[in-house]
Amino acid sequence: MAAVPALALKQSTMAEYTAHLDSLRGLVERCQASAAACDPAQVGDDDKVTLQSLGAGANVNQFEARYDWLRDTLKNARNARATGRERDLNAALSRIDNALHAAGARPGDRGFAEARHRADAILSHQEFVTVNEQSIWDKLIARFFLWLDSLFTDVARFGQRSPWIGPLFEWGLIALALVGLALWAMRTVQRQRLAMRVEATRQIESWEEASHNWRILAEQQAARREWREAVHCIYWASIVMLEGRRFWSPNRSRTPREYVALLEAGSQRWSLLRQQTRGFERIWYGLNPAAEADYRQALELHEELRAA
């Protein structure tokens, strides 16, 4: 991996150099706490430190402090899952501490507040967040189970003195379970019966509405003196009405005579539908003209079928 290029040397005194090292140490600590804080650009310029001045024209005692190694370490530490990340950052801290010791500073004397800040930053990591405050419901549930435990404990102690309490308690629980099961079964059966009644009512209402619609259509055709169409509509009003009363299942592929055959031969409904079917076949399938009298007769047979 290519190293971050070194910046220009900055003329620094020993105090400025020590302060720079101190800021670099804080930068590494923030990087340990959060990968987002690992910014190589915050390292700053390399230092050219002047130790002392020996007067005009004399040599000046100086040394250079370069931080390419720290820039590389911070750049690699941007990846929170990088292998050896924590080891490299600890090594960087040690190297900075050694430089501070060499400069005559004491890196350990950074104050309680800063040490506490560092500890809080470390403890805020996800792996240390293991304690959650109990909610009011958790506390109530815990109290219920404690009460239940004490209840069974008291029953067990009482059972040692009275052996009959154990079987009584056991059979009482069994009886309660059976009663609950019976109530659940009764409620289930009641709901099923209610659903069947509602569904049957809905189906009957739908067939009654369809029969009523056919009859209205027949009246409209009769008002226009379309007697042939009126006879056709009043016939289907009778068929749909009988289907709604469960005399047969709906099937539009049947012929008119097959509908008659589904009724009990010789019964009143059989006779009425047979007469209406004959008139309908003569007019509709025989292509014969129809008159008002034909419609009146079909309507009368329909009313008698409805009342039968």
NORCORNOR-V985556 format. One record per residue. PHI is phi in whole degrees, -180 to 180 (* if undefined). OMEGA is omega in radians with two decimals (999 if undefined). BURIAL is b if it has 24 or more other C-alpha atoms within 12 Angstrom, else e. Layout:
phi->PHI omega->OMEGA burial->BURIAL
phi->PHI omega->OMEGA burial->BURIAL
//
This chain:
phi->* omega->-3.10 burial->e
phi->-71 omega->-3.13 burial->e
phi->-77 omega->3.06 burial->e
phi->-70 omega->-3.07 burial->e
phi->-62 omega->-3.13 burial->e
phi->-69 omega->3.12 burial->e
phi->-90 omega->-3.11 burial->e
phi->-68 omega->3.09 burial->e
phi->-73 omega->3.14 burial->e
phi->-115 omega->3.10 burial->e
phi->-68 omega->-3.07 burial->e
phi->-137 omega->2.96 burial->b
phi->-84 omega->3.12 burial->e
phi->-63 omega->3.13 burial->b
phi->-66 omega->3.12 burial->e
phi->-67 omega->3.11 burial->e
phi->-63 omega->3.13 burial->b
phi->-64 omega->3.11 burial->b
phi->-65 omega->3.11 burial->e
phi->-65 omega->3.10 burial->b
phi->-61 omega->3.13 burial->b
phi->-63 omega->3.10 burial->b
phi->-69 omega->3.10 burial->e
phi->-66 omega->3.10 burial->b
phi->-65 omega->3.08 burial->b
phi->-63 omega->3.11 burial->b
phi->-63 omega->3.13 burial->b
phi->-65 omega->3.13 burial->b
phi->-64 omega->3.08 burial->b
phi->-65 omega->3.09 burial->b
phi->-65 omega->3.08 burial->b
phi->-63 omega->-3.10 burial->b
phi->-76 omega->-3.09 burial->b
phi->-150 omega->3.13 burial->b
phi->-65 omega->-3.14 burial->b
phi->-67 omega->-3.13 burial->e
phi->-87 omega->-3.10 burial->e
phi->-84 omega->-3.07 burial->b
phi->-111 omega->-3.14 burial->b
phi->-61 omega->-3.11 burial->b
phi->-66 omega->-3.13 burial->e
phi->-79 omega->3.10 burial->b
phi->-66 omega->3.14 burial->b
phi->86 omega->-3.12 burial->b
phi->-74 omega->2.96 burial->b
phi->-69 omega->-3.06 burial->b
phi->-102 omega->2.91 burial->b
phi->-117 omega->-2.92 burial->b
phi->-94 omega->3.06 burial->b
phi->-99 omega->-3.10 burial->e
phi->-83 omega->3.14 burial->e
phi->-157 omega->3.10 burial->e
phi->-112 omega->-3.09 burial->e
phi->-101 omega->3.11 burial->e
phi->99 omega->-3.08 burial->e
phi->-66 omega->3.11 burial->e
phi->81 omega->-3.13 burial->e
phi->-88 omega->3.09 burial->e
phi->-72 omega->3.13 burial->e
phi->-106 omega->3.13 burial->e
phi->-82 omega->-3.07 burial->e
phi->-135 omega->2.96 burial->e
phi->-149 omega->-3.12 burial->e
phi->-107 omega->3.07 burial->e
phi->-123 omega->-3.13 burial->b
phi->-107 omega->-2.99 burial->b
phi->-124 omega->3.08 burial->b
phi->-59 omega->-3.13 burial->b
phi->-61 omega->-3.13 burial->b
phi->-72 omega->3.10 burial->b
phi->-61 omega->3.11 burial->b
phi->-64 omega->-3.13 burial->b
phi->-63 omega->-3.14 burial->b
phi->-67 omega->3.13 burial->b
phi->-64 omega->3.11 burial->b
phi->-69 omega->-3.08 burial->b
phi->-77 omega->3.07 burial->b
phi->-60 omega->3.08 burial->b
phi->-85 omega->-3.07 burial->e
phi->-64 omega->-3.12 burial->e
phi->-103 omega->-3.12 burial->e
phi->-65 omega->3.13 burial->e
phi->-68 omega->3.10 burial->e
phi->76 omega->-3.09 burial->e
phi->-60 omega->-3.10 burial->b
phi->-65 omega->3.13 burial->b
phi->-65 omega->-3.12 burial->e
phi->-67 omega->3.14 burial->b
phi->-68 omega->3.07 burial->b
phi->-65 omega->3.10 burial->e
phi->-65 omega->3.10 burial->e
phi->-64 omega->3.09 burial->b
phi->-62 omega->3.14 burial->b
phi->-62 omega->-3.13 burial->e
phi->-67 omega->3.10 burial->e
phi->-68 omega->3.11 burial->b
phi->-62 omega->3.11 burial->b
phi->-63 omega->3.11 burial->e
phi->-66 omega->3.10 burial->b
phi->-66 omega->3.09 burial->b
phi->-62 omega->-3.14 burial->e
phi->-65 omega->3.13 burial->e
phi->-84 omega->3.11 burial->b
phi->90 omega->3.13 burial->e
phi->-94 omega->3.11 burial->e
phi->-117 omega->-3.09 burial->e
phi->-66 omega->-3.14 burial->b
phi->-76 omega->-3.10 burial->e
phi->-87 omega->-3.09 burial->e
phi->-106 omega->3.06 burial->e
phi->94 omega->-3.11 burial->e
phi->-66 omega->-3.10 burial->e
phi->-63 omega->-3.13 burial->e
phi->-69 omega->3.10 burial->e
phi->-64 omega->3.12 burial->e
phi->-67 omega->3.10 burial->e
phi->-61 omega->3.13 burial->e
phi->-65 omega->-3.14 burial->b
phi->-65 omega->3.11 burial->e
phi->-64 omega->3.14 burial->e
phi->-64 omega->3.13 burial->e
phi->-70 omega->-3.11 burial->e
phi->-71 omega->3.10 burial->e
phi->-79 omega->3.10 burial->e
phi->-63 omega->-3.03 burial->e
phi->-61 omega->-3.07 burial->e
phi->-69 omega->3.14 burial->e
phi->-96 omega->-3.13 burial->e
phi->-85 omega->-3.07 burial->e
phi->-120 omega->-3.07 burial->e
phi->-115 omega->3.09 burial->e
phi->-120 omega->3.11 burial->e
phi->-73 omega->-3.13 burial->e
phi->-73 omega->3.06 burial->e
phi->-82 omega->-3.14 burial->e
phi->-65 omega->3.12 burial->e
phi->-69 omega->3.09 burial->e
phi->-61 omega->3.14 burial->e
phi->-67 omega->3.13 burial->e
phi->-66 omega->3.12 burial->e
phi->-64 omega->3.12 burial->e
phi->-63 omega->3.11 burial->e
phi->-65 omega->3.11 burial->e
phi->-63 omega->-3.13 burial->e
phi->-68 omega->3.05 burial->e
phi->-65 omega->3.10 burial->e
phi->-64 omega->3.13 burial->e
phi->-63 omega->3.12 burial->e
phi->-65 omega->3.12 burial->e
phi->-66 omega->3.12 burial->e
phi->-63 omega->3.14 burial->e
phi->-67 omega->3.09 burial->e
phi->-65 omega->3.12 burial->e
phi->-65 omega->3.12 burial->e
phi->-64 omega->3.14 burial->e
phi->-65 omega->3.11 burial->e
phi->-66 omega->3.12 burial->e
phi->-67 omega->3.13 burial->e
phi->-66 omega->3.10 burial->e
phi->-68 omega->3.12 burial->e
phi->-89 omega->-3.13 burial->e
phi->-128 omega->-3.06 burial->e
phi->-62 omega->-3.09 burial->e
phi->-73 omega->-3.07 burial->e
phi->-68 omega->-3.13 burial->e
phi->-63 omega->3.10 burial->e
phi->-60 omega->3.12 burial->e
phi->-63 omega->3.14 burial->e
phi->-64 omega->-3.12 burial->e
phi->-65 omega->-3.14 burial->e
phi->-68 omega->3.07 burial->e
phi->-65 omega->3.10 burial->e
phi->-65 omega->3.11 burial->e
phi->-63 omega->3.13 burial->e
phi->-63 omega->3.10 burial->e
phi->-62 omega->3.12 burial->e
phi->-64 omega->3.14 burial->e
phi->-67 omega->3.11 burial->e
phi->-63 omega->3.10 burial->e
phi->-62 omega->3.12 burial->e
phi->-65 omega->3.13 burial->e
phi->-65 omega->3.11 burial->e
phi->-63 omega->3.12 burial->e
phi->-63 omega->3.14 burial->e
phi->-65 omega->3.12 burial->e
phi->-64 omega->3.13 burial->e
phi->-65 omega->-3.13 burial->e
phi->-65 omega->3.13 burial->e
phi->-64 omega->3.12 burial->e
phi->-62 omega->3.12 burial->e
phi->-65 omega->3.12 burial->e
phi->-65 omega->3.12 burial->e
phi->-63 omega->3.13 burial->e
phi->-63 omega->3.13 burial->e
phi->-64 omega->3.12 burial->e
phi->-66 omega->3.13 burial->e
phi->-66 omega->3.14 burial->e
phi->-64 omega->3.14 burial->e
phi->-65 omega->3.11 burial->e
phi->-63 omega->3.12 burial->e
phi->-63 omega->3.13 burial->e
phi->-63 omega->-3.13 burial->e
phi->-64 omega->3.13 burial->e
phi->-62 omega->3.14 burial->e
phi->-62 omega->-3.14 burial->e
phi->-66 omega->3.13 burial->e
phi->-70 omega->3.11 burial->b
phi->-64 omega->3.13 burial->b
phi->-66 omega->3.13 burial->e
phi->-64 omega->3.11 burial->b
phi->-63 omega->3.12 burial->b
phi->-64 omega->3.13 burial->b
phi->-65 omega->3.09 burial->e
phi->-61 omega->-3.12 burial->b
phi->-68 omega->3.09 burial->b
phi->-62 omega->3.11 burial->e
phi->-63 omega->3.10 burial->b
phi->-63 omega->3.12 burial->b
phi->-65 omega->3.11 burial->b
phi->-65 omega->3.10 burial->e
phi->-65 omega->3.12 burial->e
phi->-66 omega->3.11 burial->b
phi->-64 omega->3.10 burial->e
phi->-90 omega->3.14 burial->e
phi->63 omega->3.00 burial->e
phi->-93 omega->-2.98 burial->e
phi->-67 omega->-3.12 burial->b
phi->-67 omega->3.10 burial->b
phi->-67 omega->3.14 burial->b
phi->-64 omega->3.09 burial->b
phi->-64 omega->3.12 burial->b
phi->-63 omega->-3.10 burial->b
phi->-68 omega->-3.11 burial->b
phi->-70 omega->3.05 burial->b
phi->-65 omega->-3.12 burial->b
phi->-70 omega->3.03 burial->b
phi->-63 omega->3.09 burial->b
phi->-70 omega->-3.12 burial->b
phi->-63 omega->-3.12 burial->b
phi->-66 omega->3.11 burial->b
phi->-64 omega->3.12 burial->b
phi->-69 omega->3.06 burial->b
phi->-64 omega->3.12 burial->b
phi->-64 omega->3.11 burial->b
phi->-93 omega->2.99 burial->b
phi->67 omega->3.05 burial->e
phi->-81 omega->3.00 burial->e
phi->-164 omega->3.10 burial->e
phi->-86 omega->-3.12 burial->e
phi->-61 omega->3.09 burial->e
phi->-163 omega->-3.06 burial->e
phi->-77 omega->3.10 burial->e
phi->-85 omega->-3.13 burial->e
phi->-76 omega->3.02 burial->e
phi->-88 omega->3.12 burial->e
phi->-56 omega->-3.14 burial->b
phi->-71 omega->3.07 burial->e
phi->-67 omega->3.06 burial->e
phi->-63 omega->3.12 burial->b
phi->-64 omega->-3.10 burial->b
phi->-66 omega->-3.14 burial->e
phi->-77 omega->3.10 burial->b
phi->-88 omega->3.14 burial->b
phi->-68 omega->-3.10 burial->e
phi->-61 omega->3.13 burial->e
phi->88 omega->-3.14 burial->e
phi->-76 omega->-3.12 burial->e
phi->-63 omega->3.13 burial->e
phi->-64 omega->3.14 burial->b
phi->-60 omega->-3.11 burial->b
phi->-67 omega->-3.12 burial->e
phi->-66 omega->-3.13 burial->b
phi->-67 omega->3.12 burial->b
phi->-64 omega->3.12 burial->b
phi->-66 omega->-3.13 burial->b
phi->-66 omega->-3.13 burial->b
phi->-66 omega->3.13 burial->b
phi->-61 omega->3.11 burial->b
phi->-64 omega->3.13 burial->b
phi->-64 omega->-3.13 burial->b
phi->-64 omega->-3.12 burial->b
phi->-62 omega->-3.07 burial->e
phi->-86 omega->-2.99 burial->b
phi->-81 omega->-3.11 burial->b
phi->-86 omega->3.10 burial->e
phi->-81 omega->3.12 burial->e
phi->57 omega->3.10 burial->e
phi->-91 omega->3.09 burial->e
phi->-68 omega->-3.14 burial->e
phi->-118 omega->3.12 burial->b
phi->-121 omega->3.14 burial->e
phi->-60 omega->-3.14 burial->e
phi->-63 omega->3.10 burial->e
phi->-63 omega->3.13 burial->b
phi->-66 omega->-3.14 burial->b
phi->-62 omega->3.13 burial->b
phi->-68 omega->3.12 burial->b
phi->-64 omega->3.13 burial->b
phi->-67 omega->3.12 burial->b
phi->-65 omega->3.10 burial->e
phi->-63 omega->3.11 burial->b
phi->-64 omega->3.14 burial->b
phi->-64 omega->3.12 burial->b
phi->-68 omega->3.08 burial->e
phi->-65 omega->-3.13 burial->b
phi->-65 omega->-3.11 burial->b
phi->-85 omega->-3.06 burial->e
phi->-69 omega->999 burial->e
//
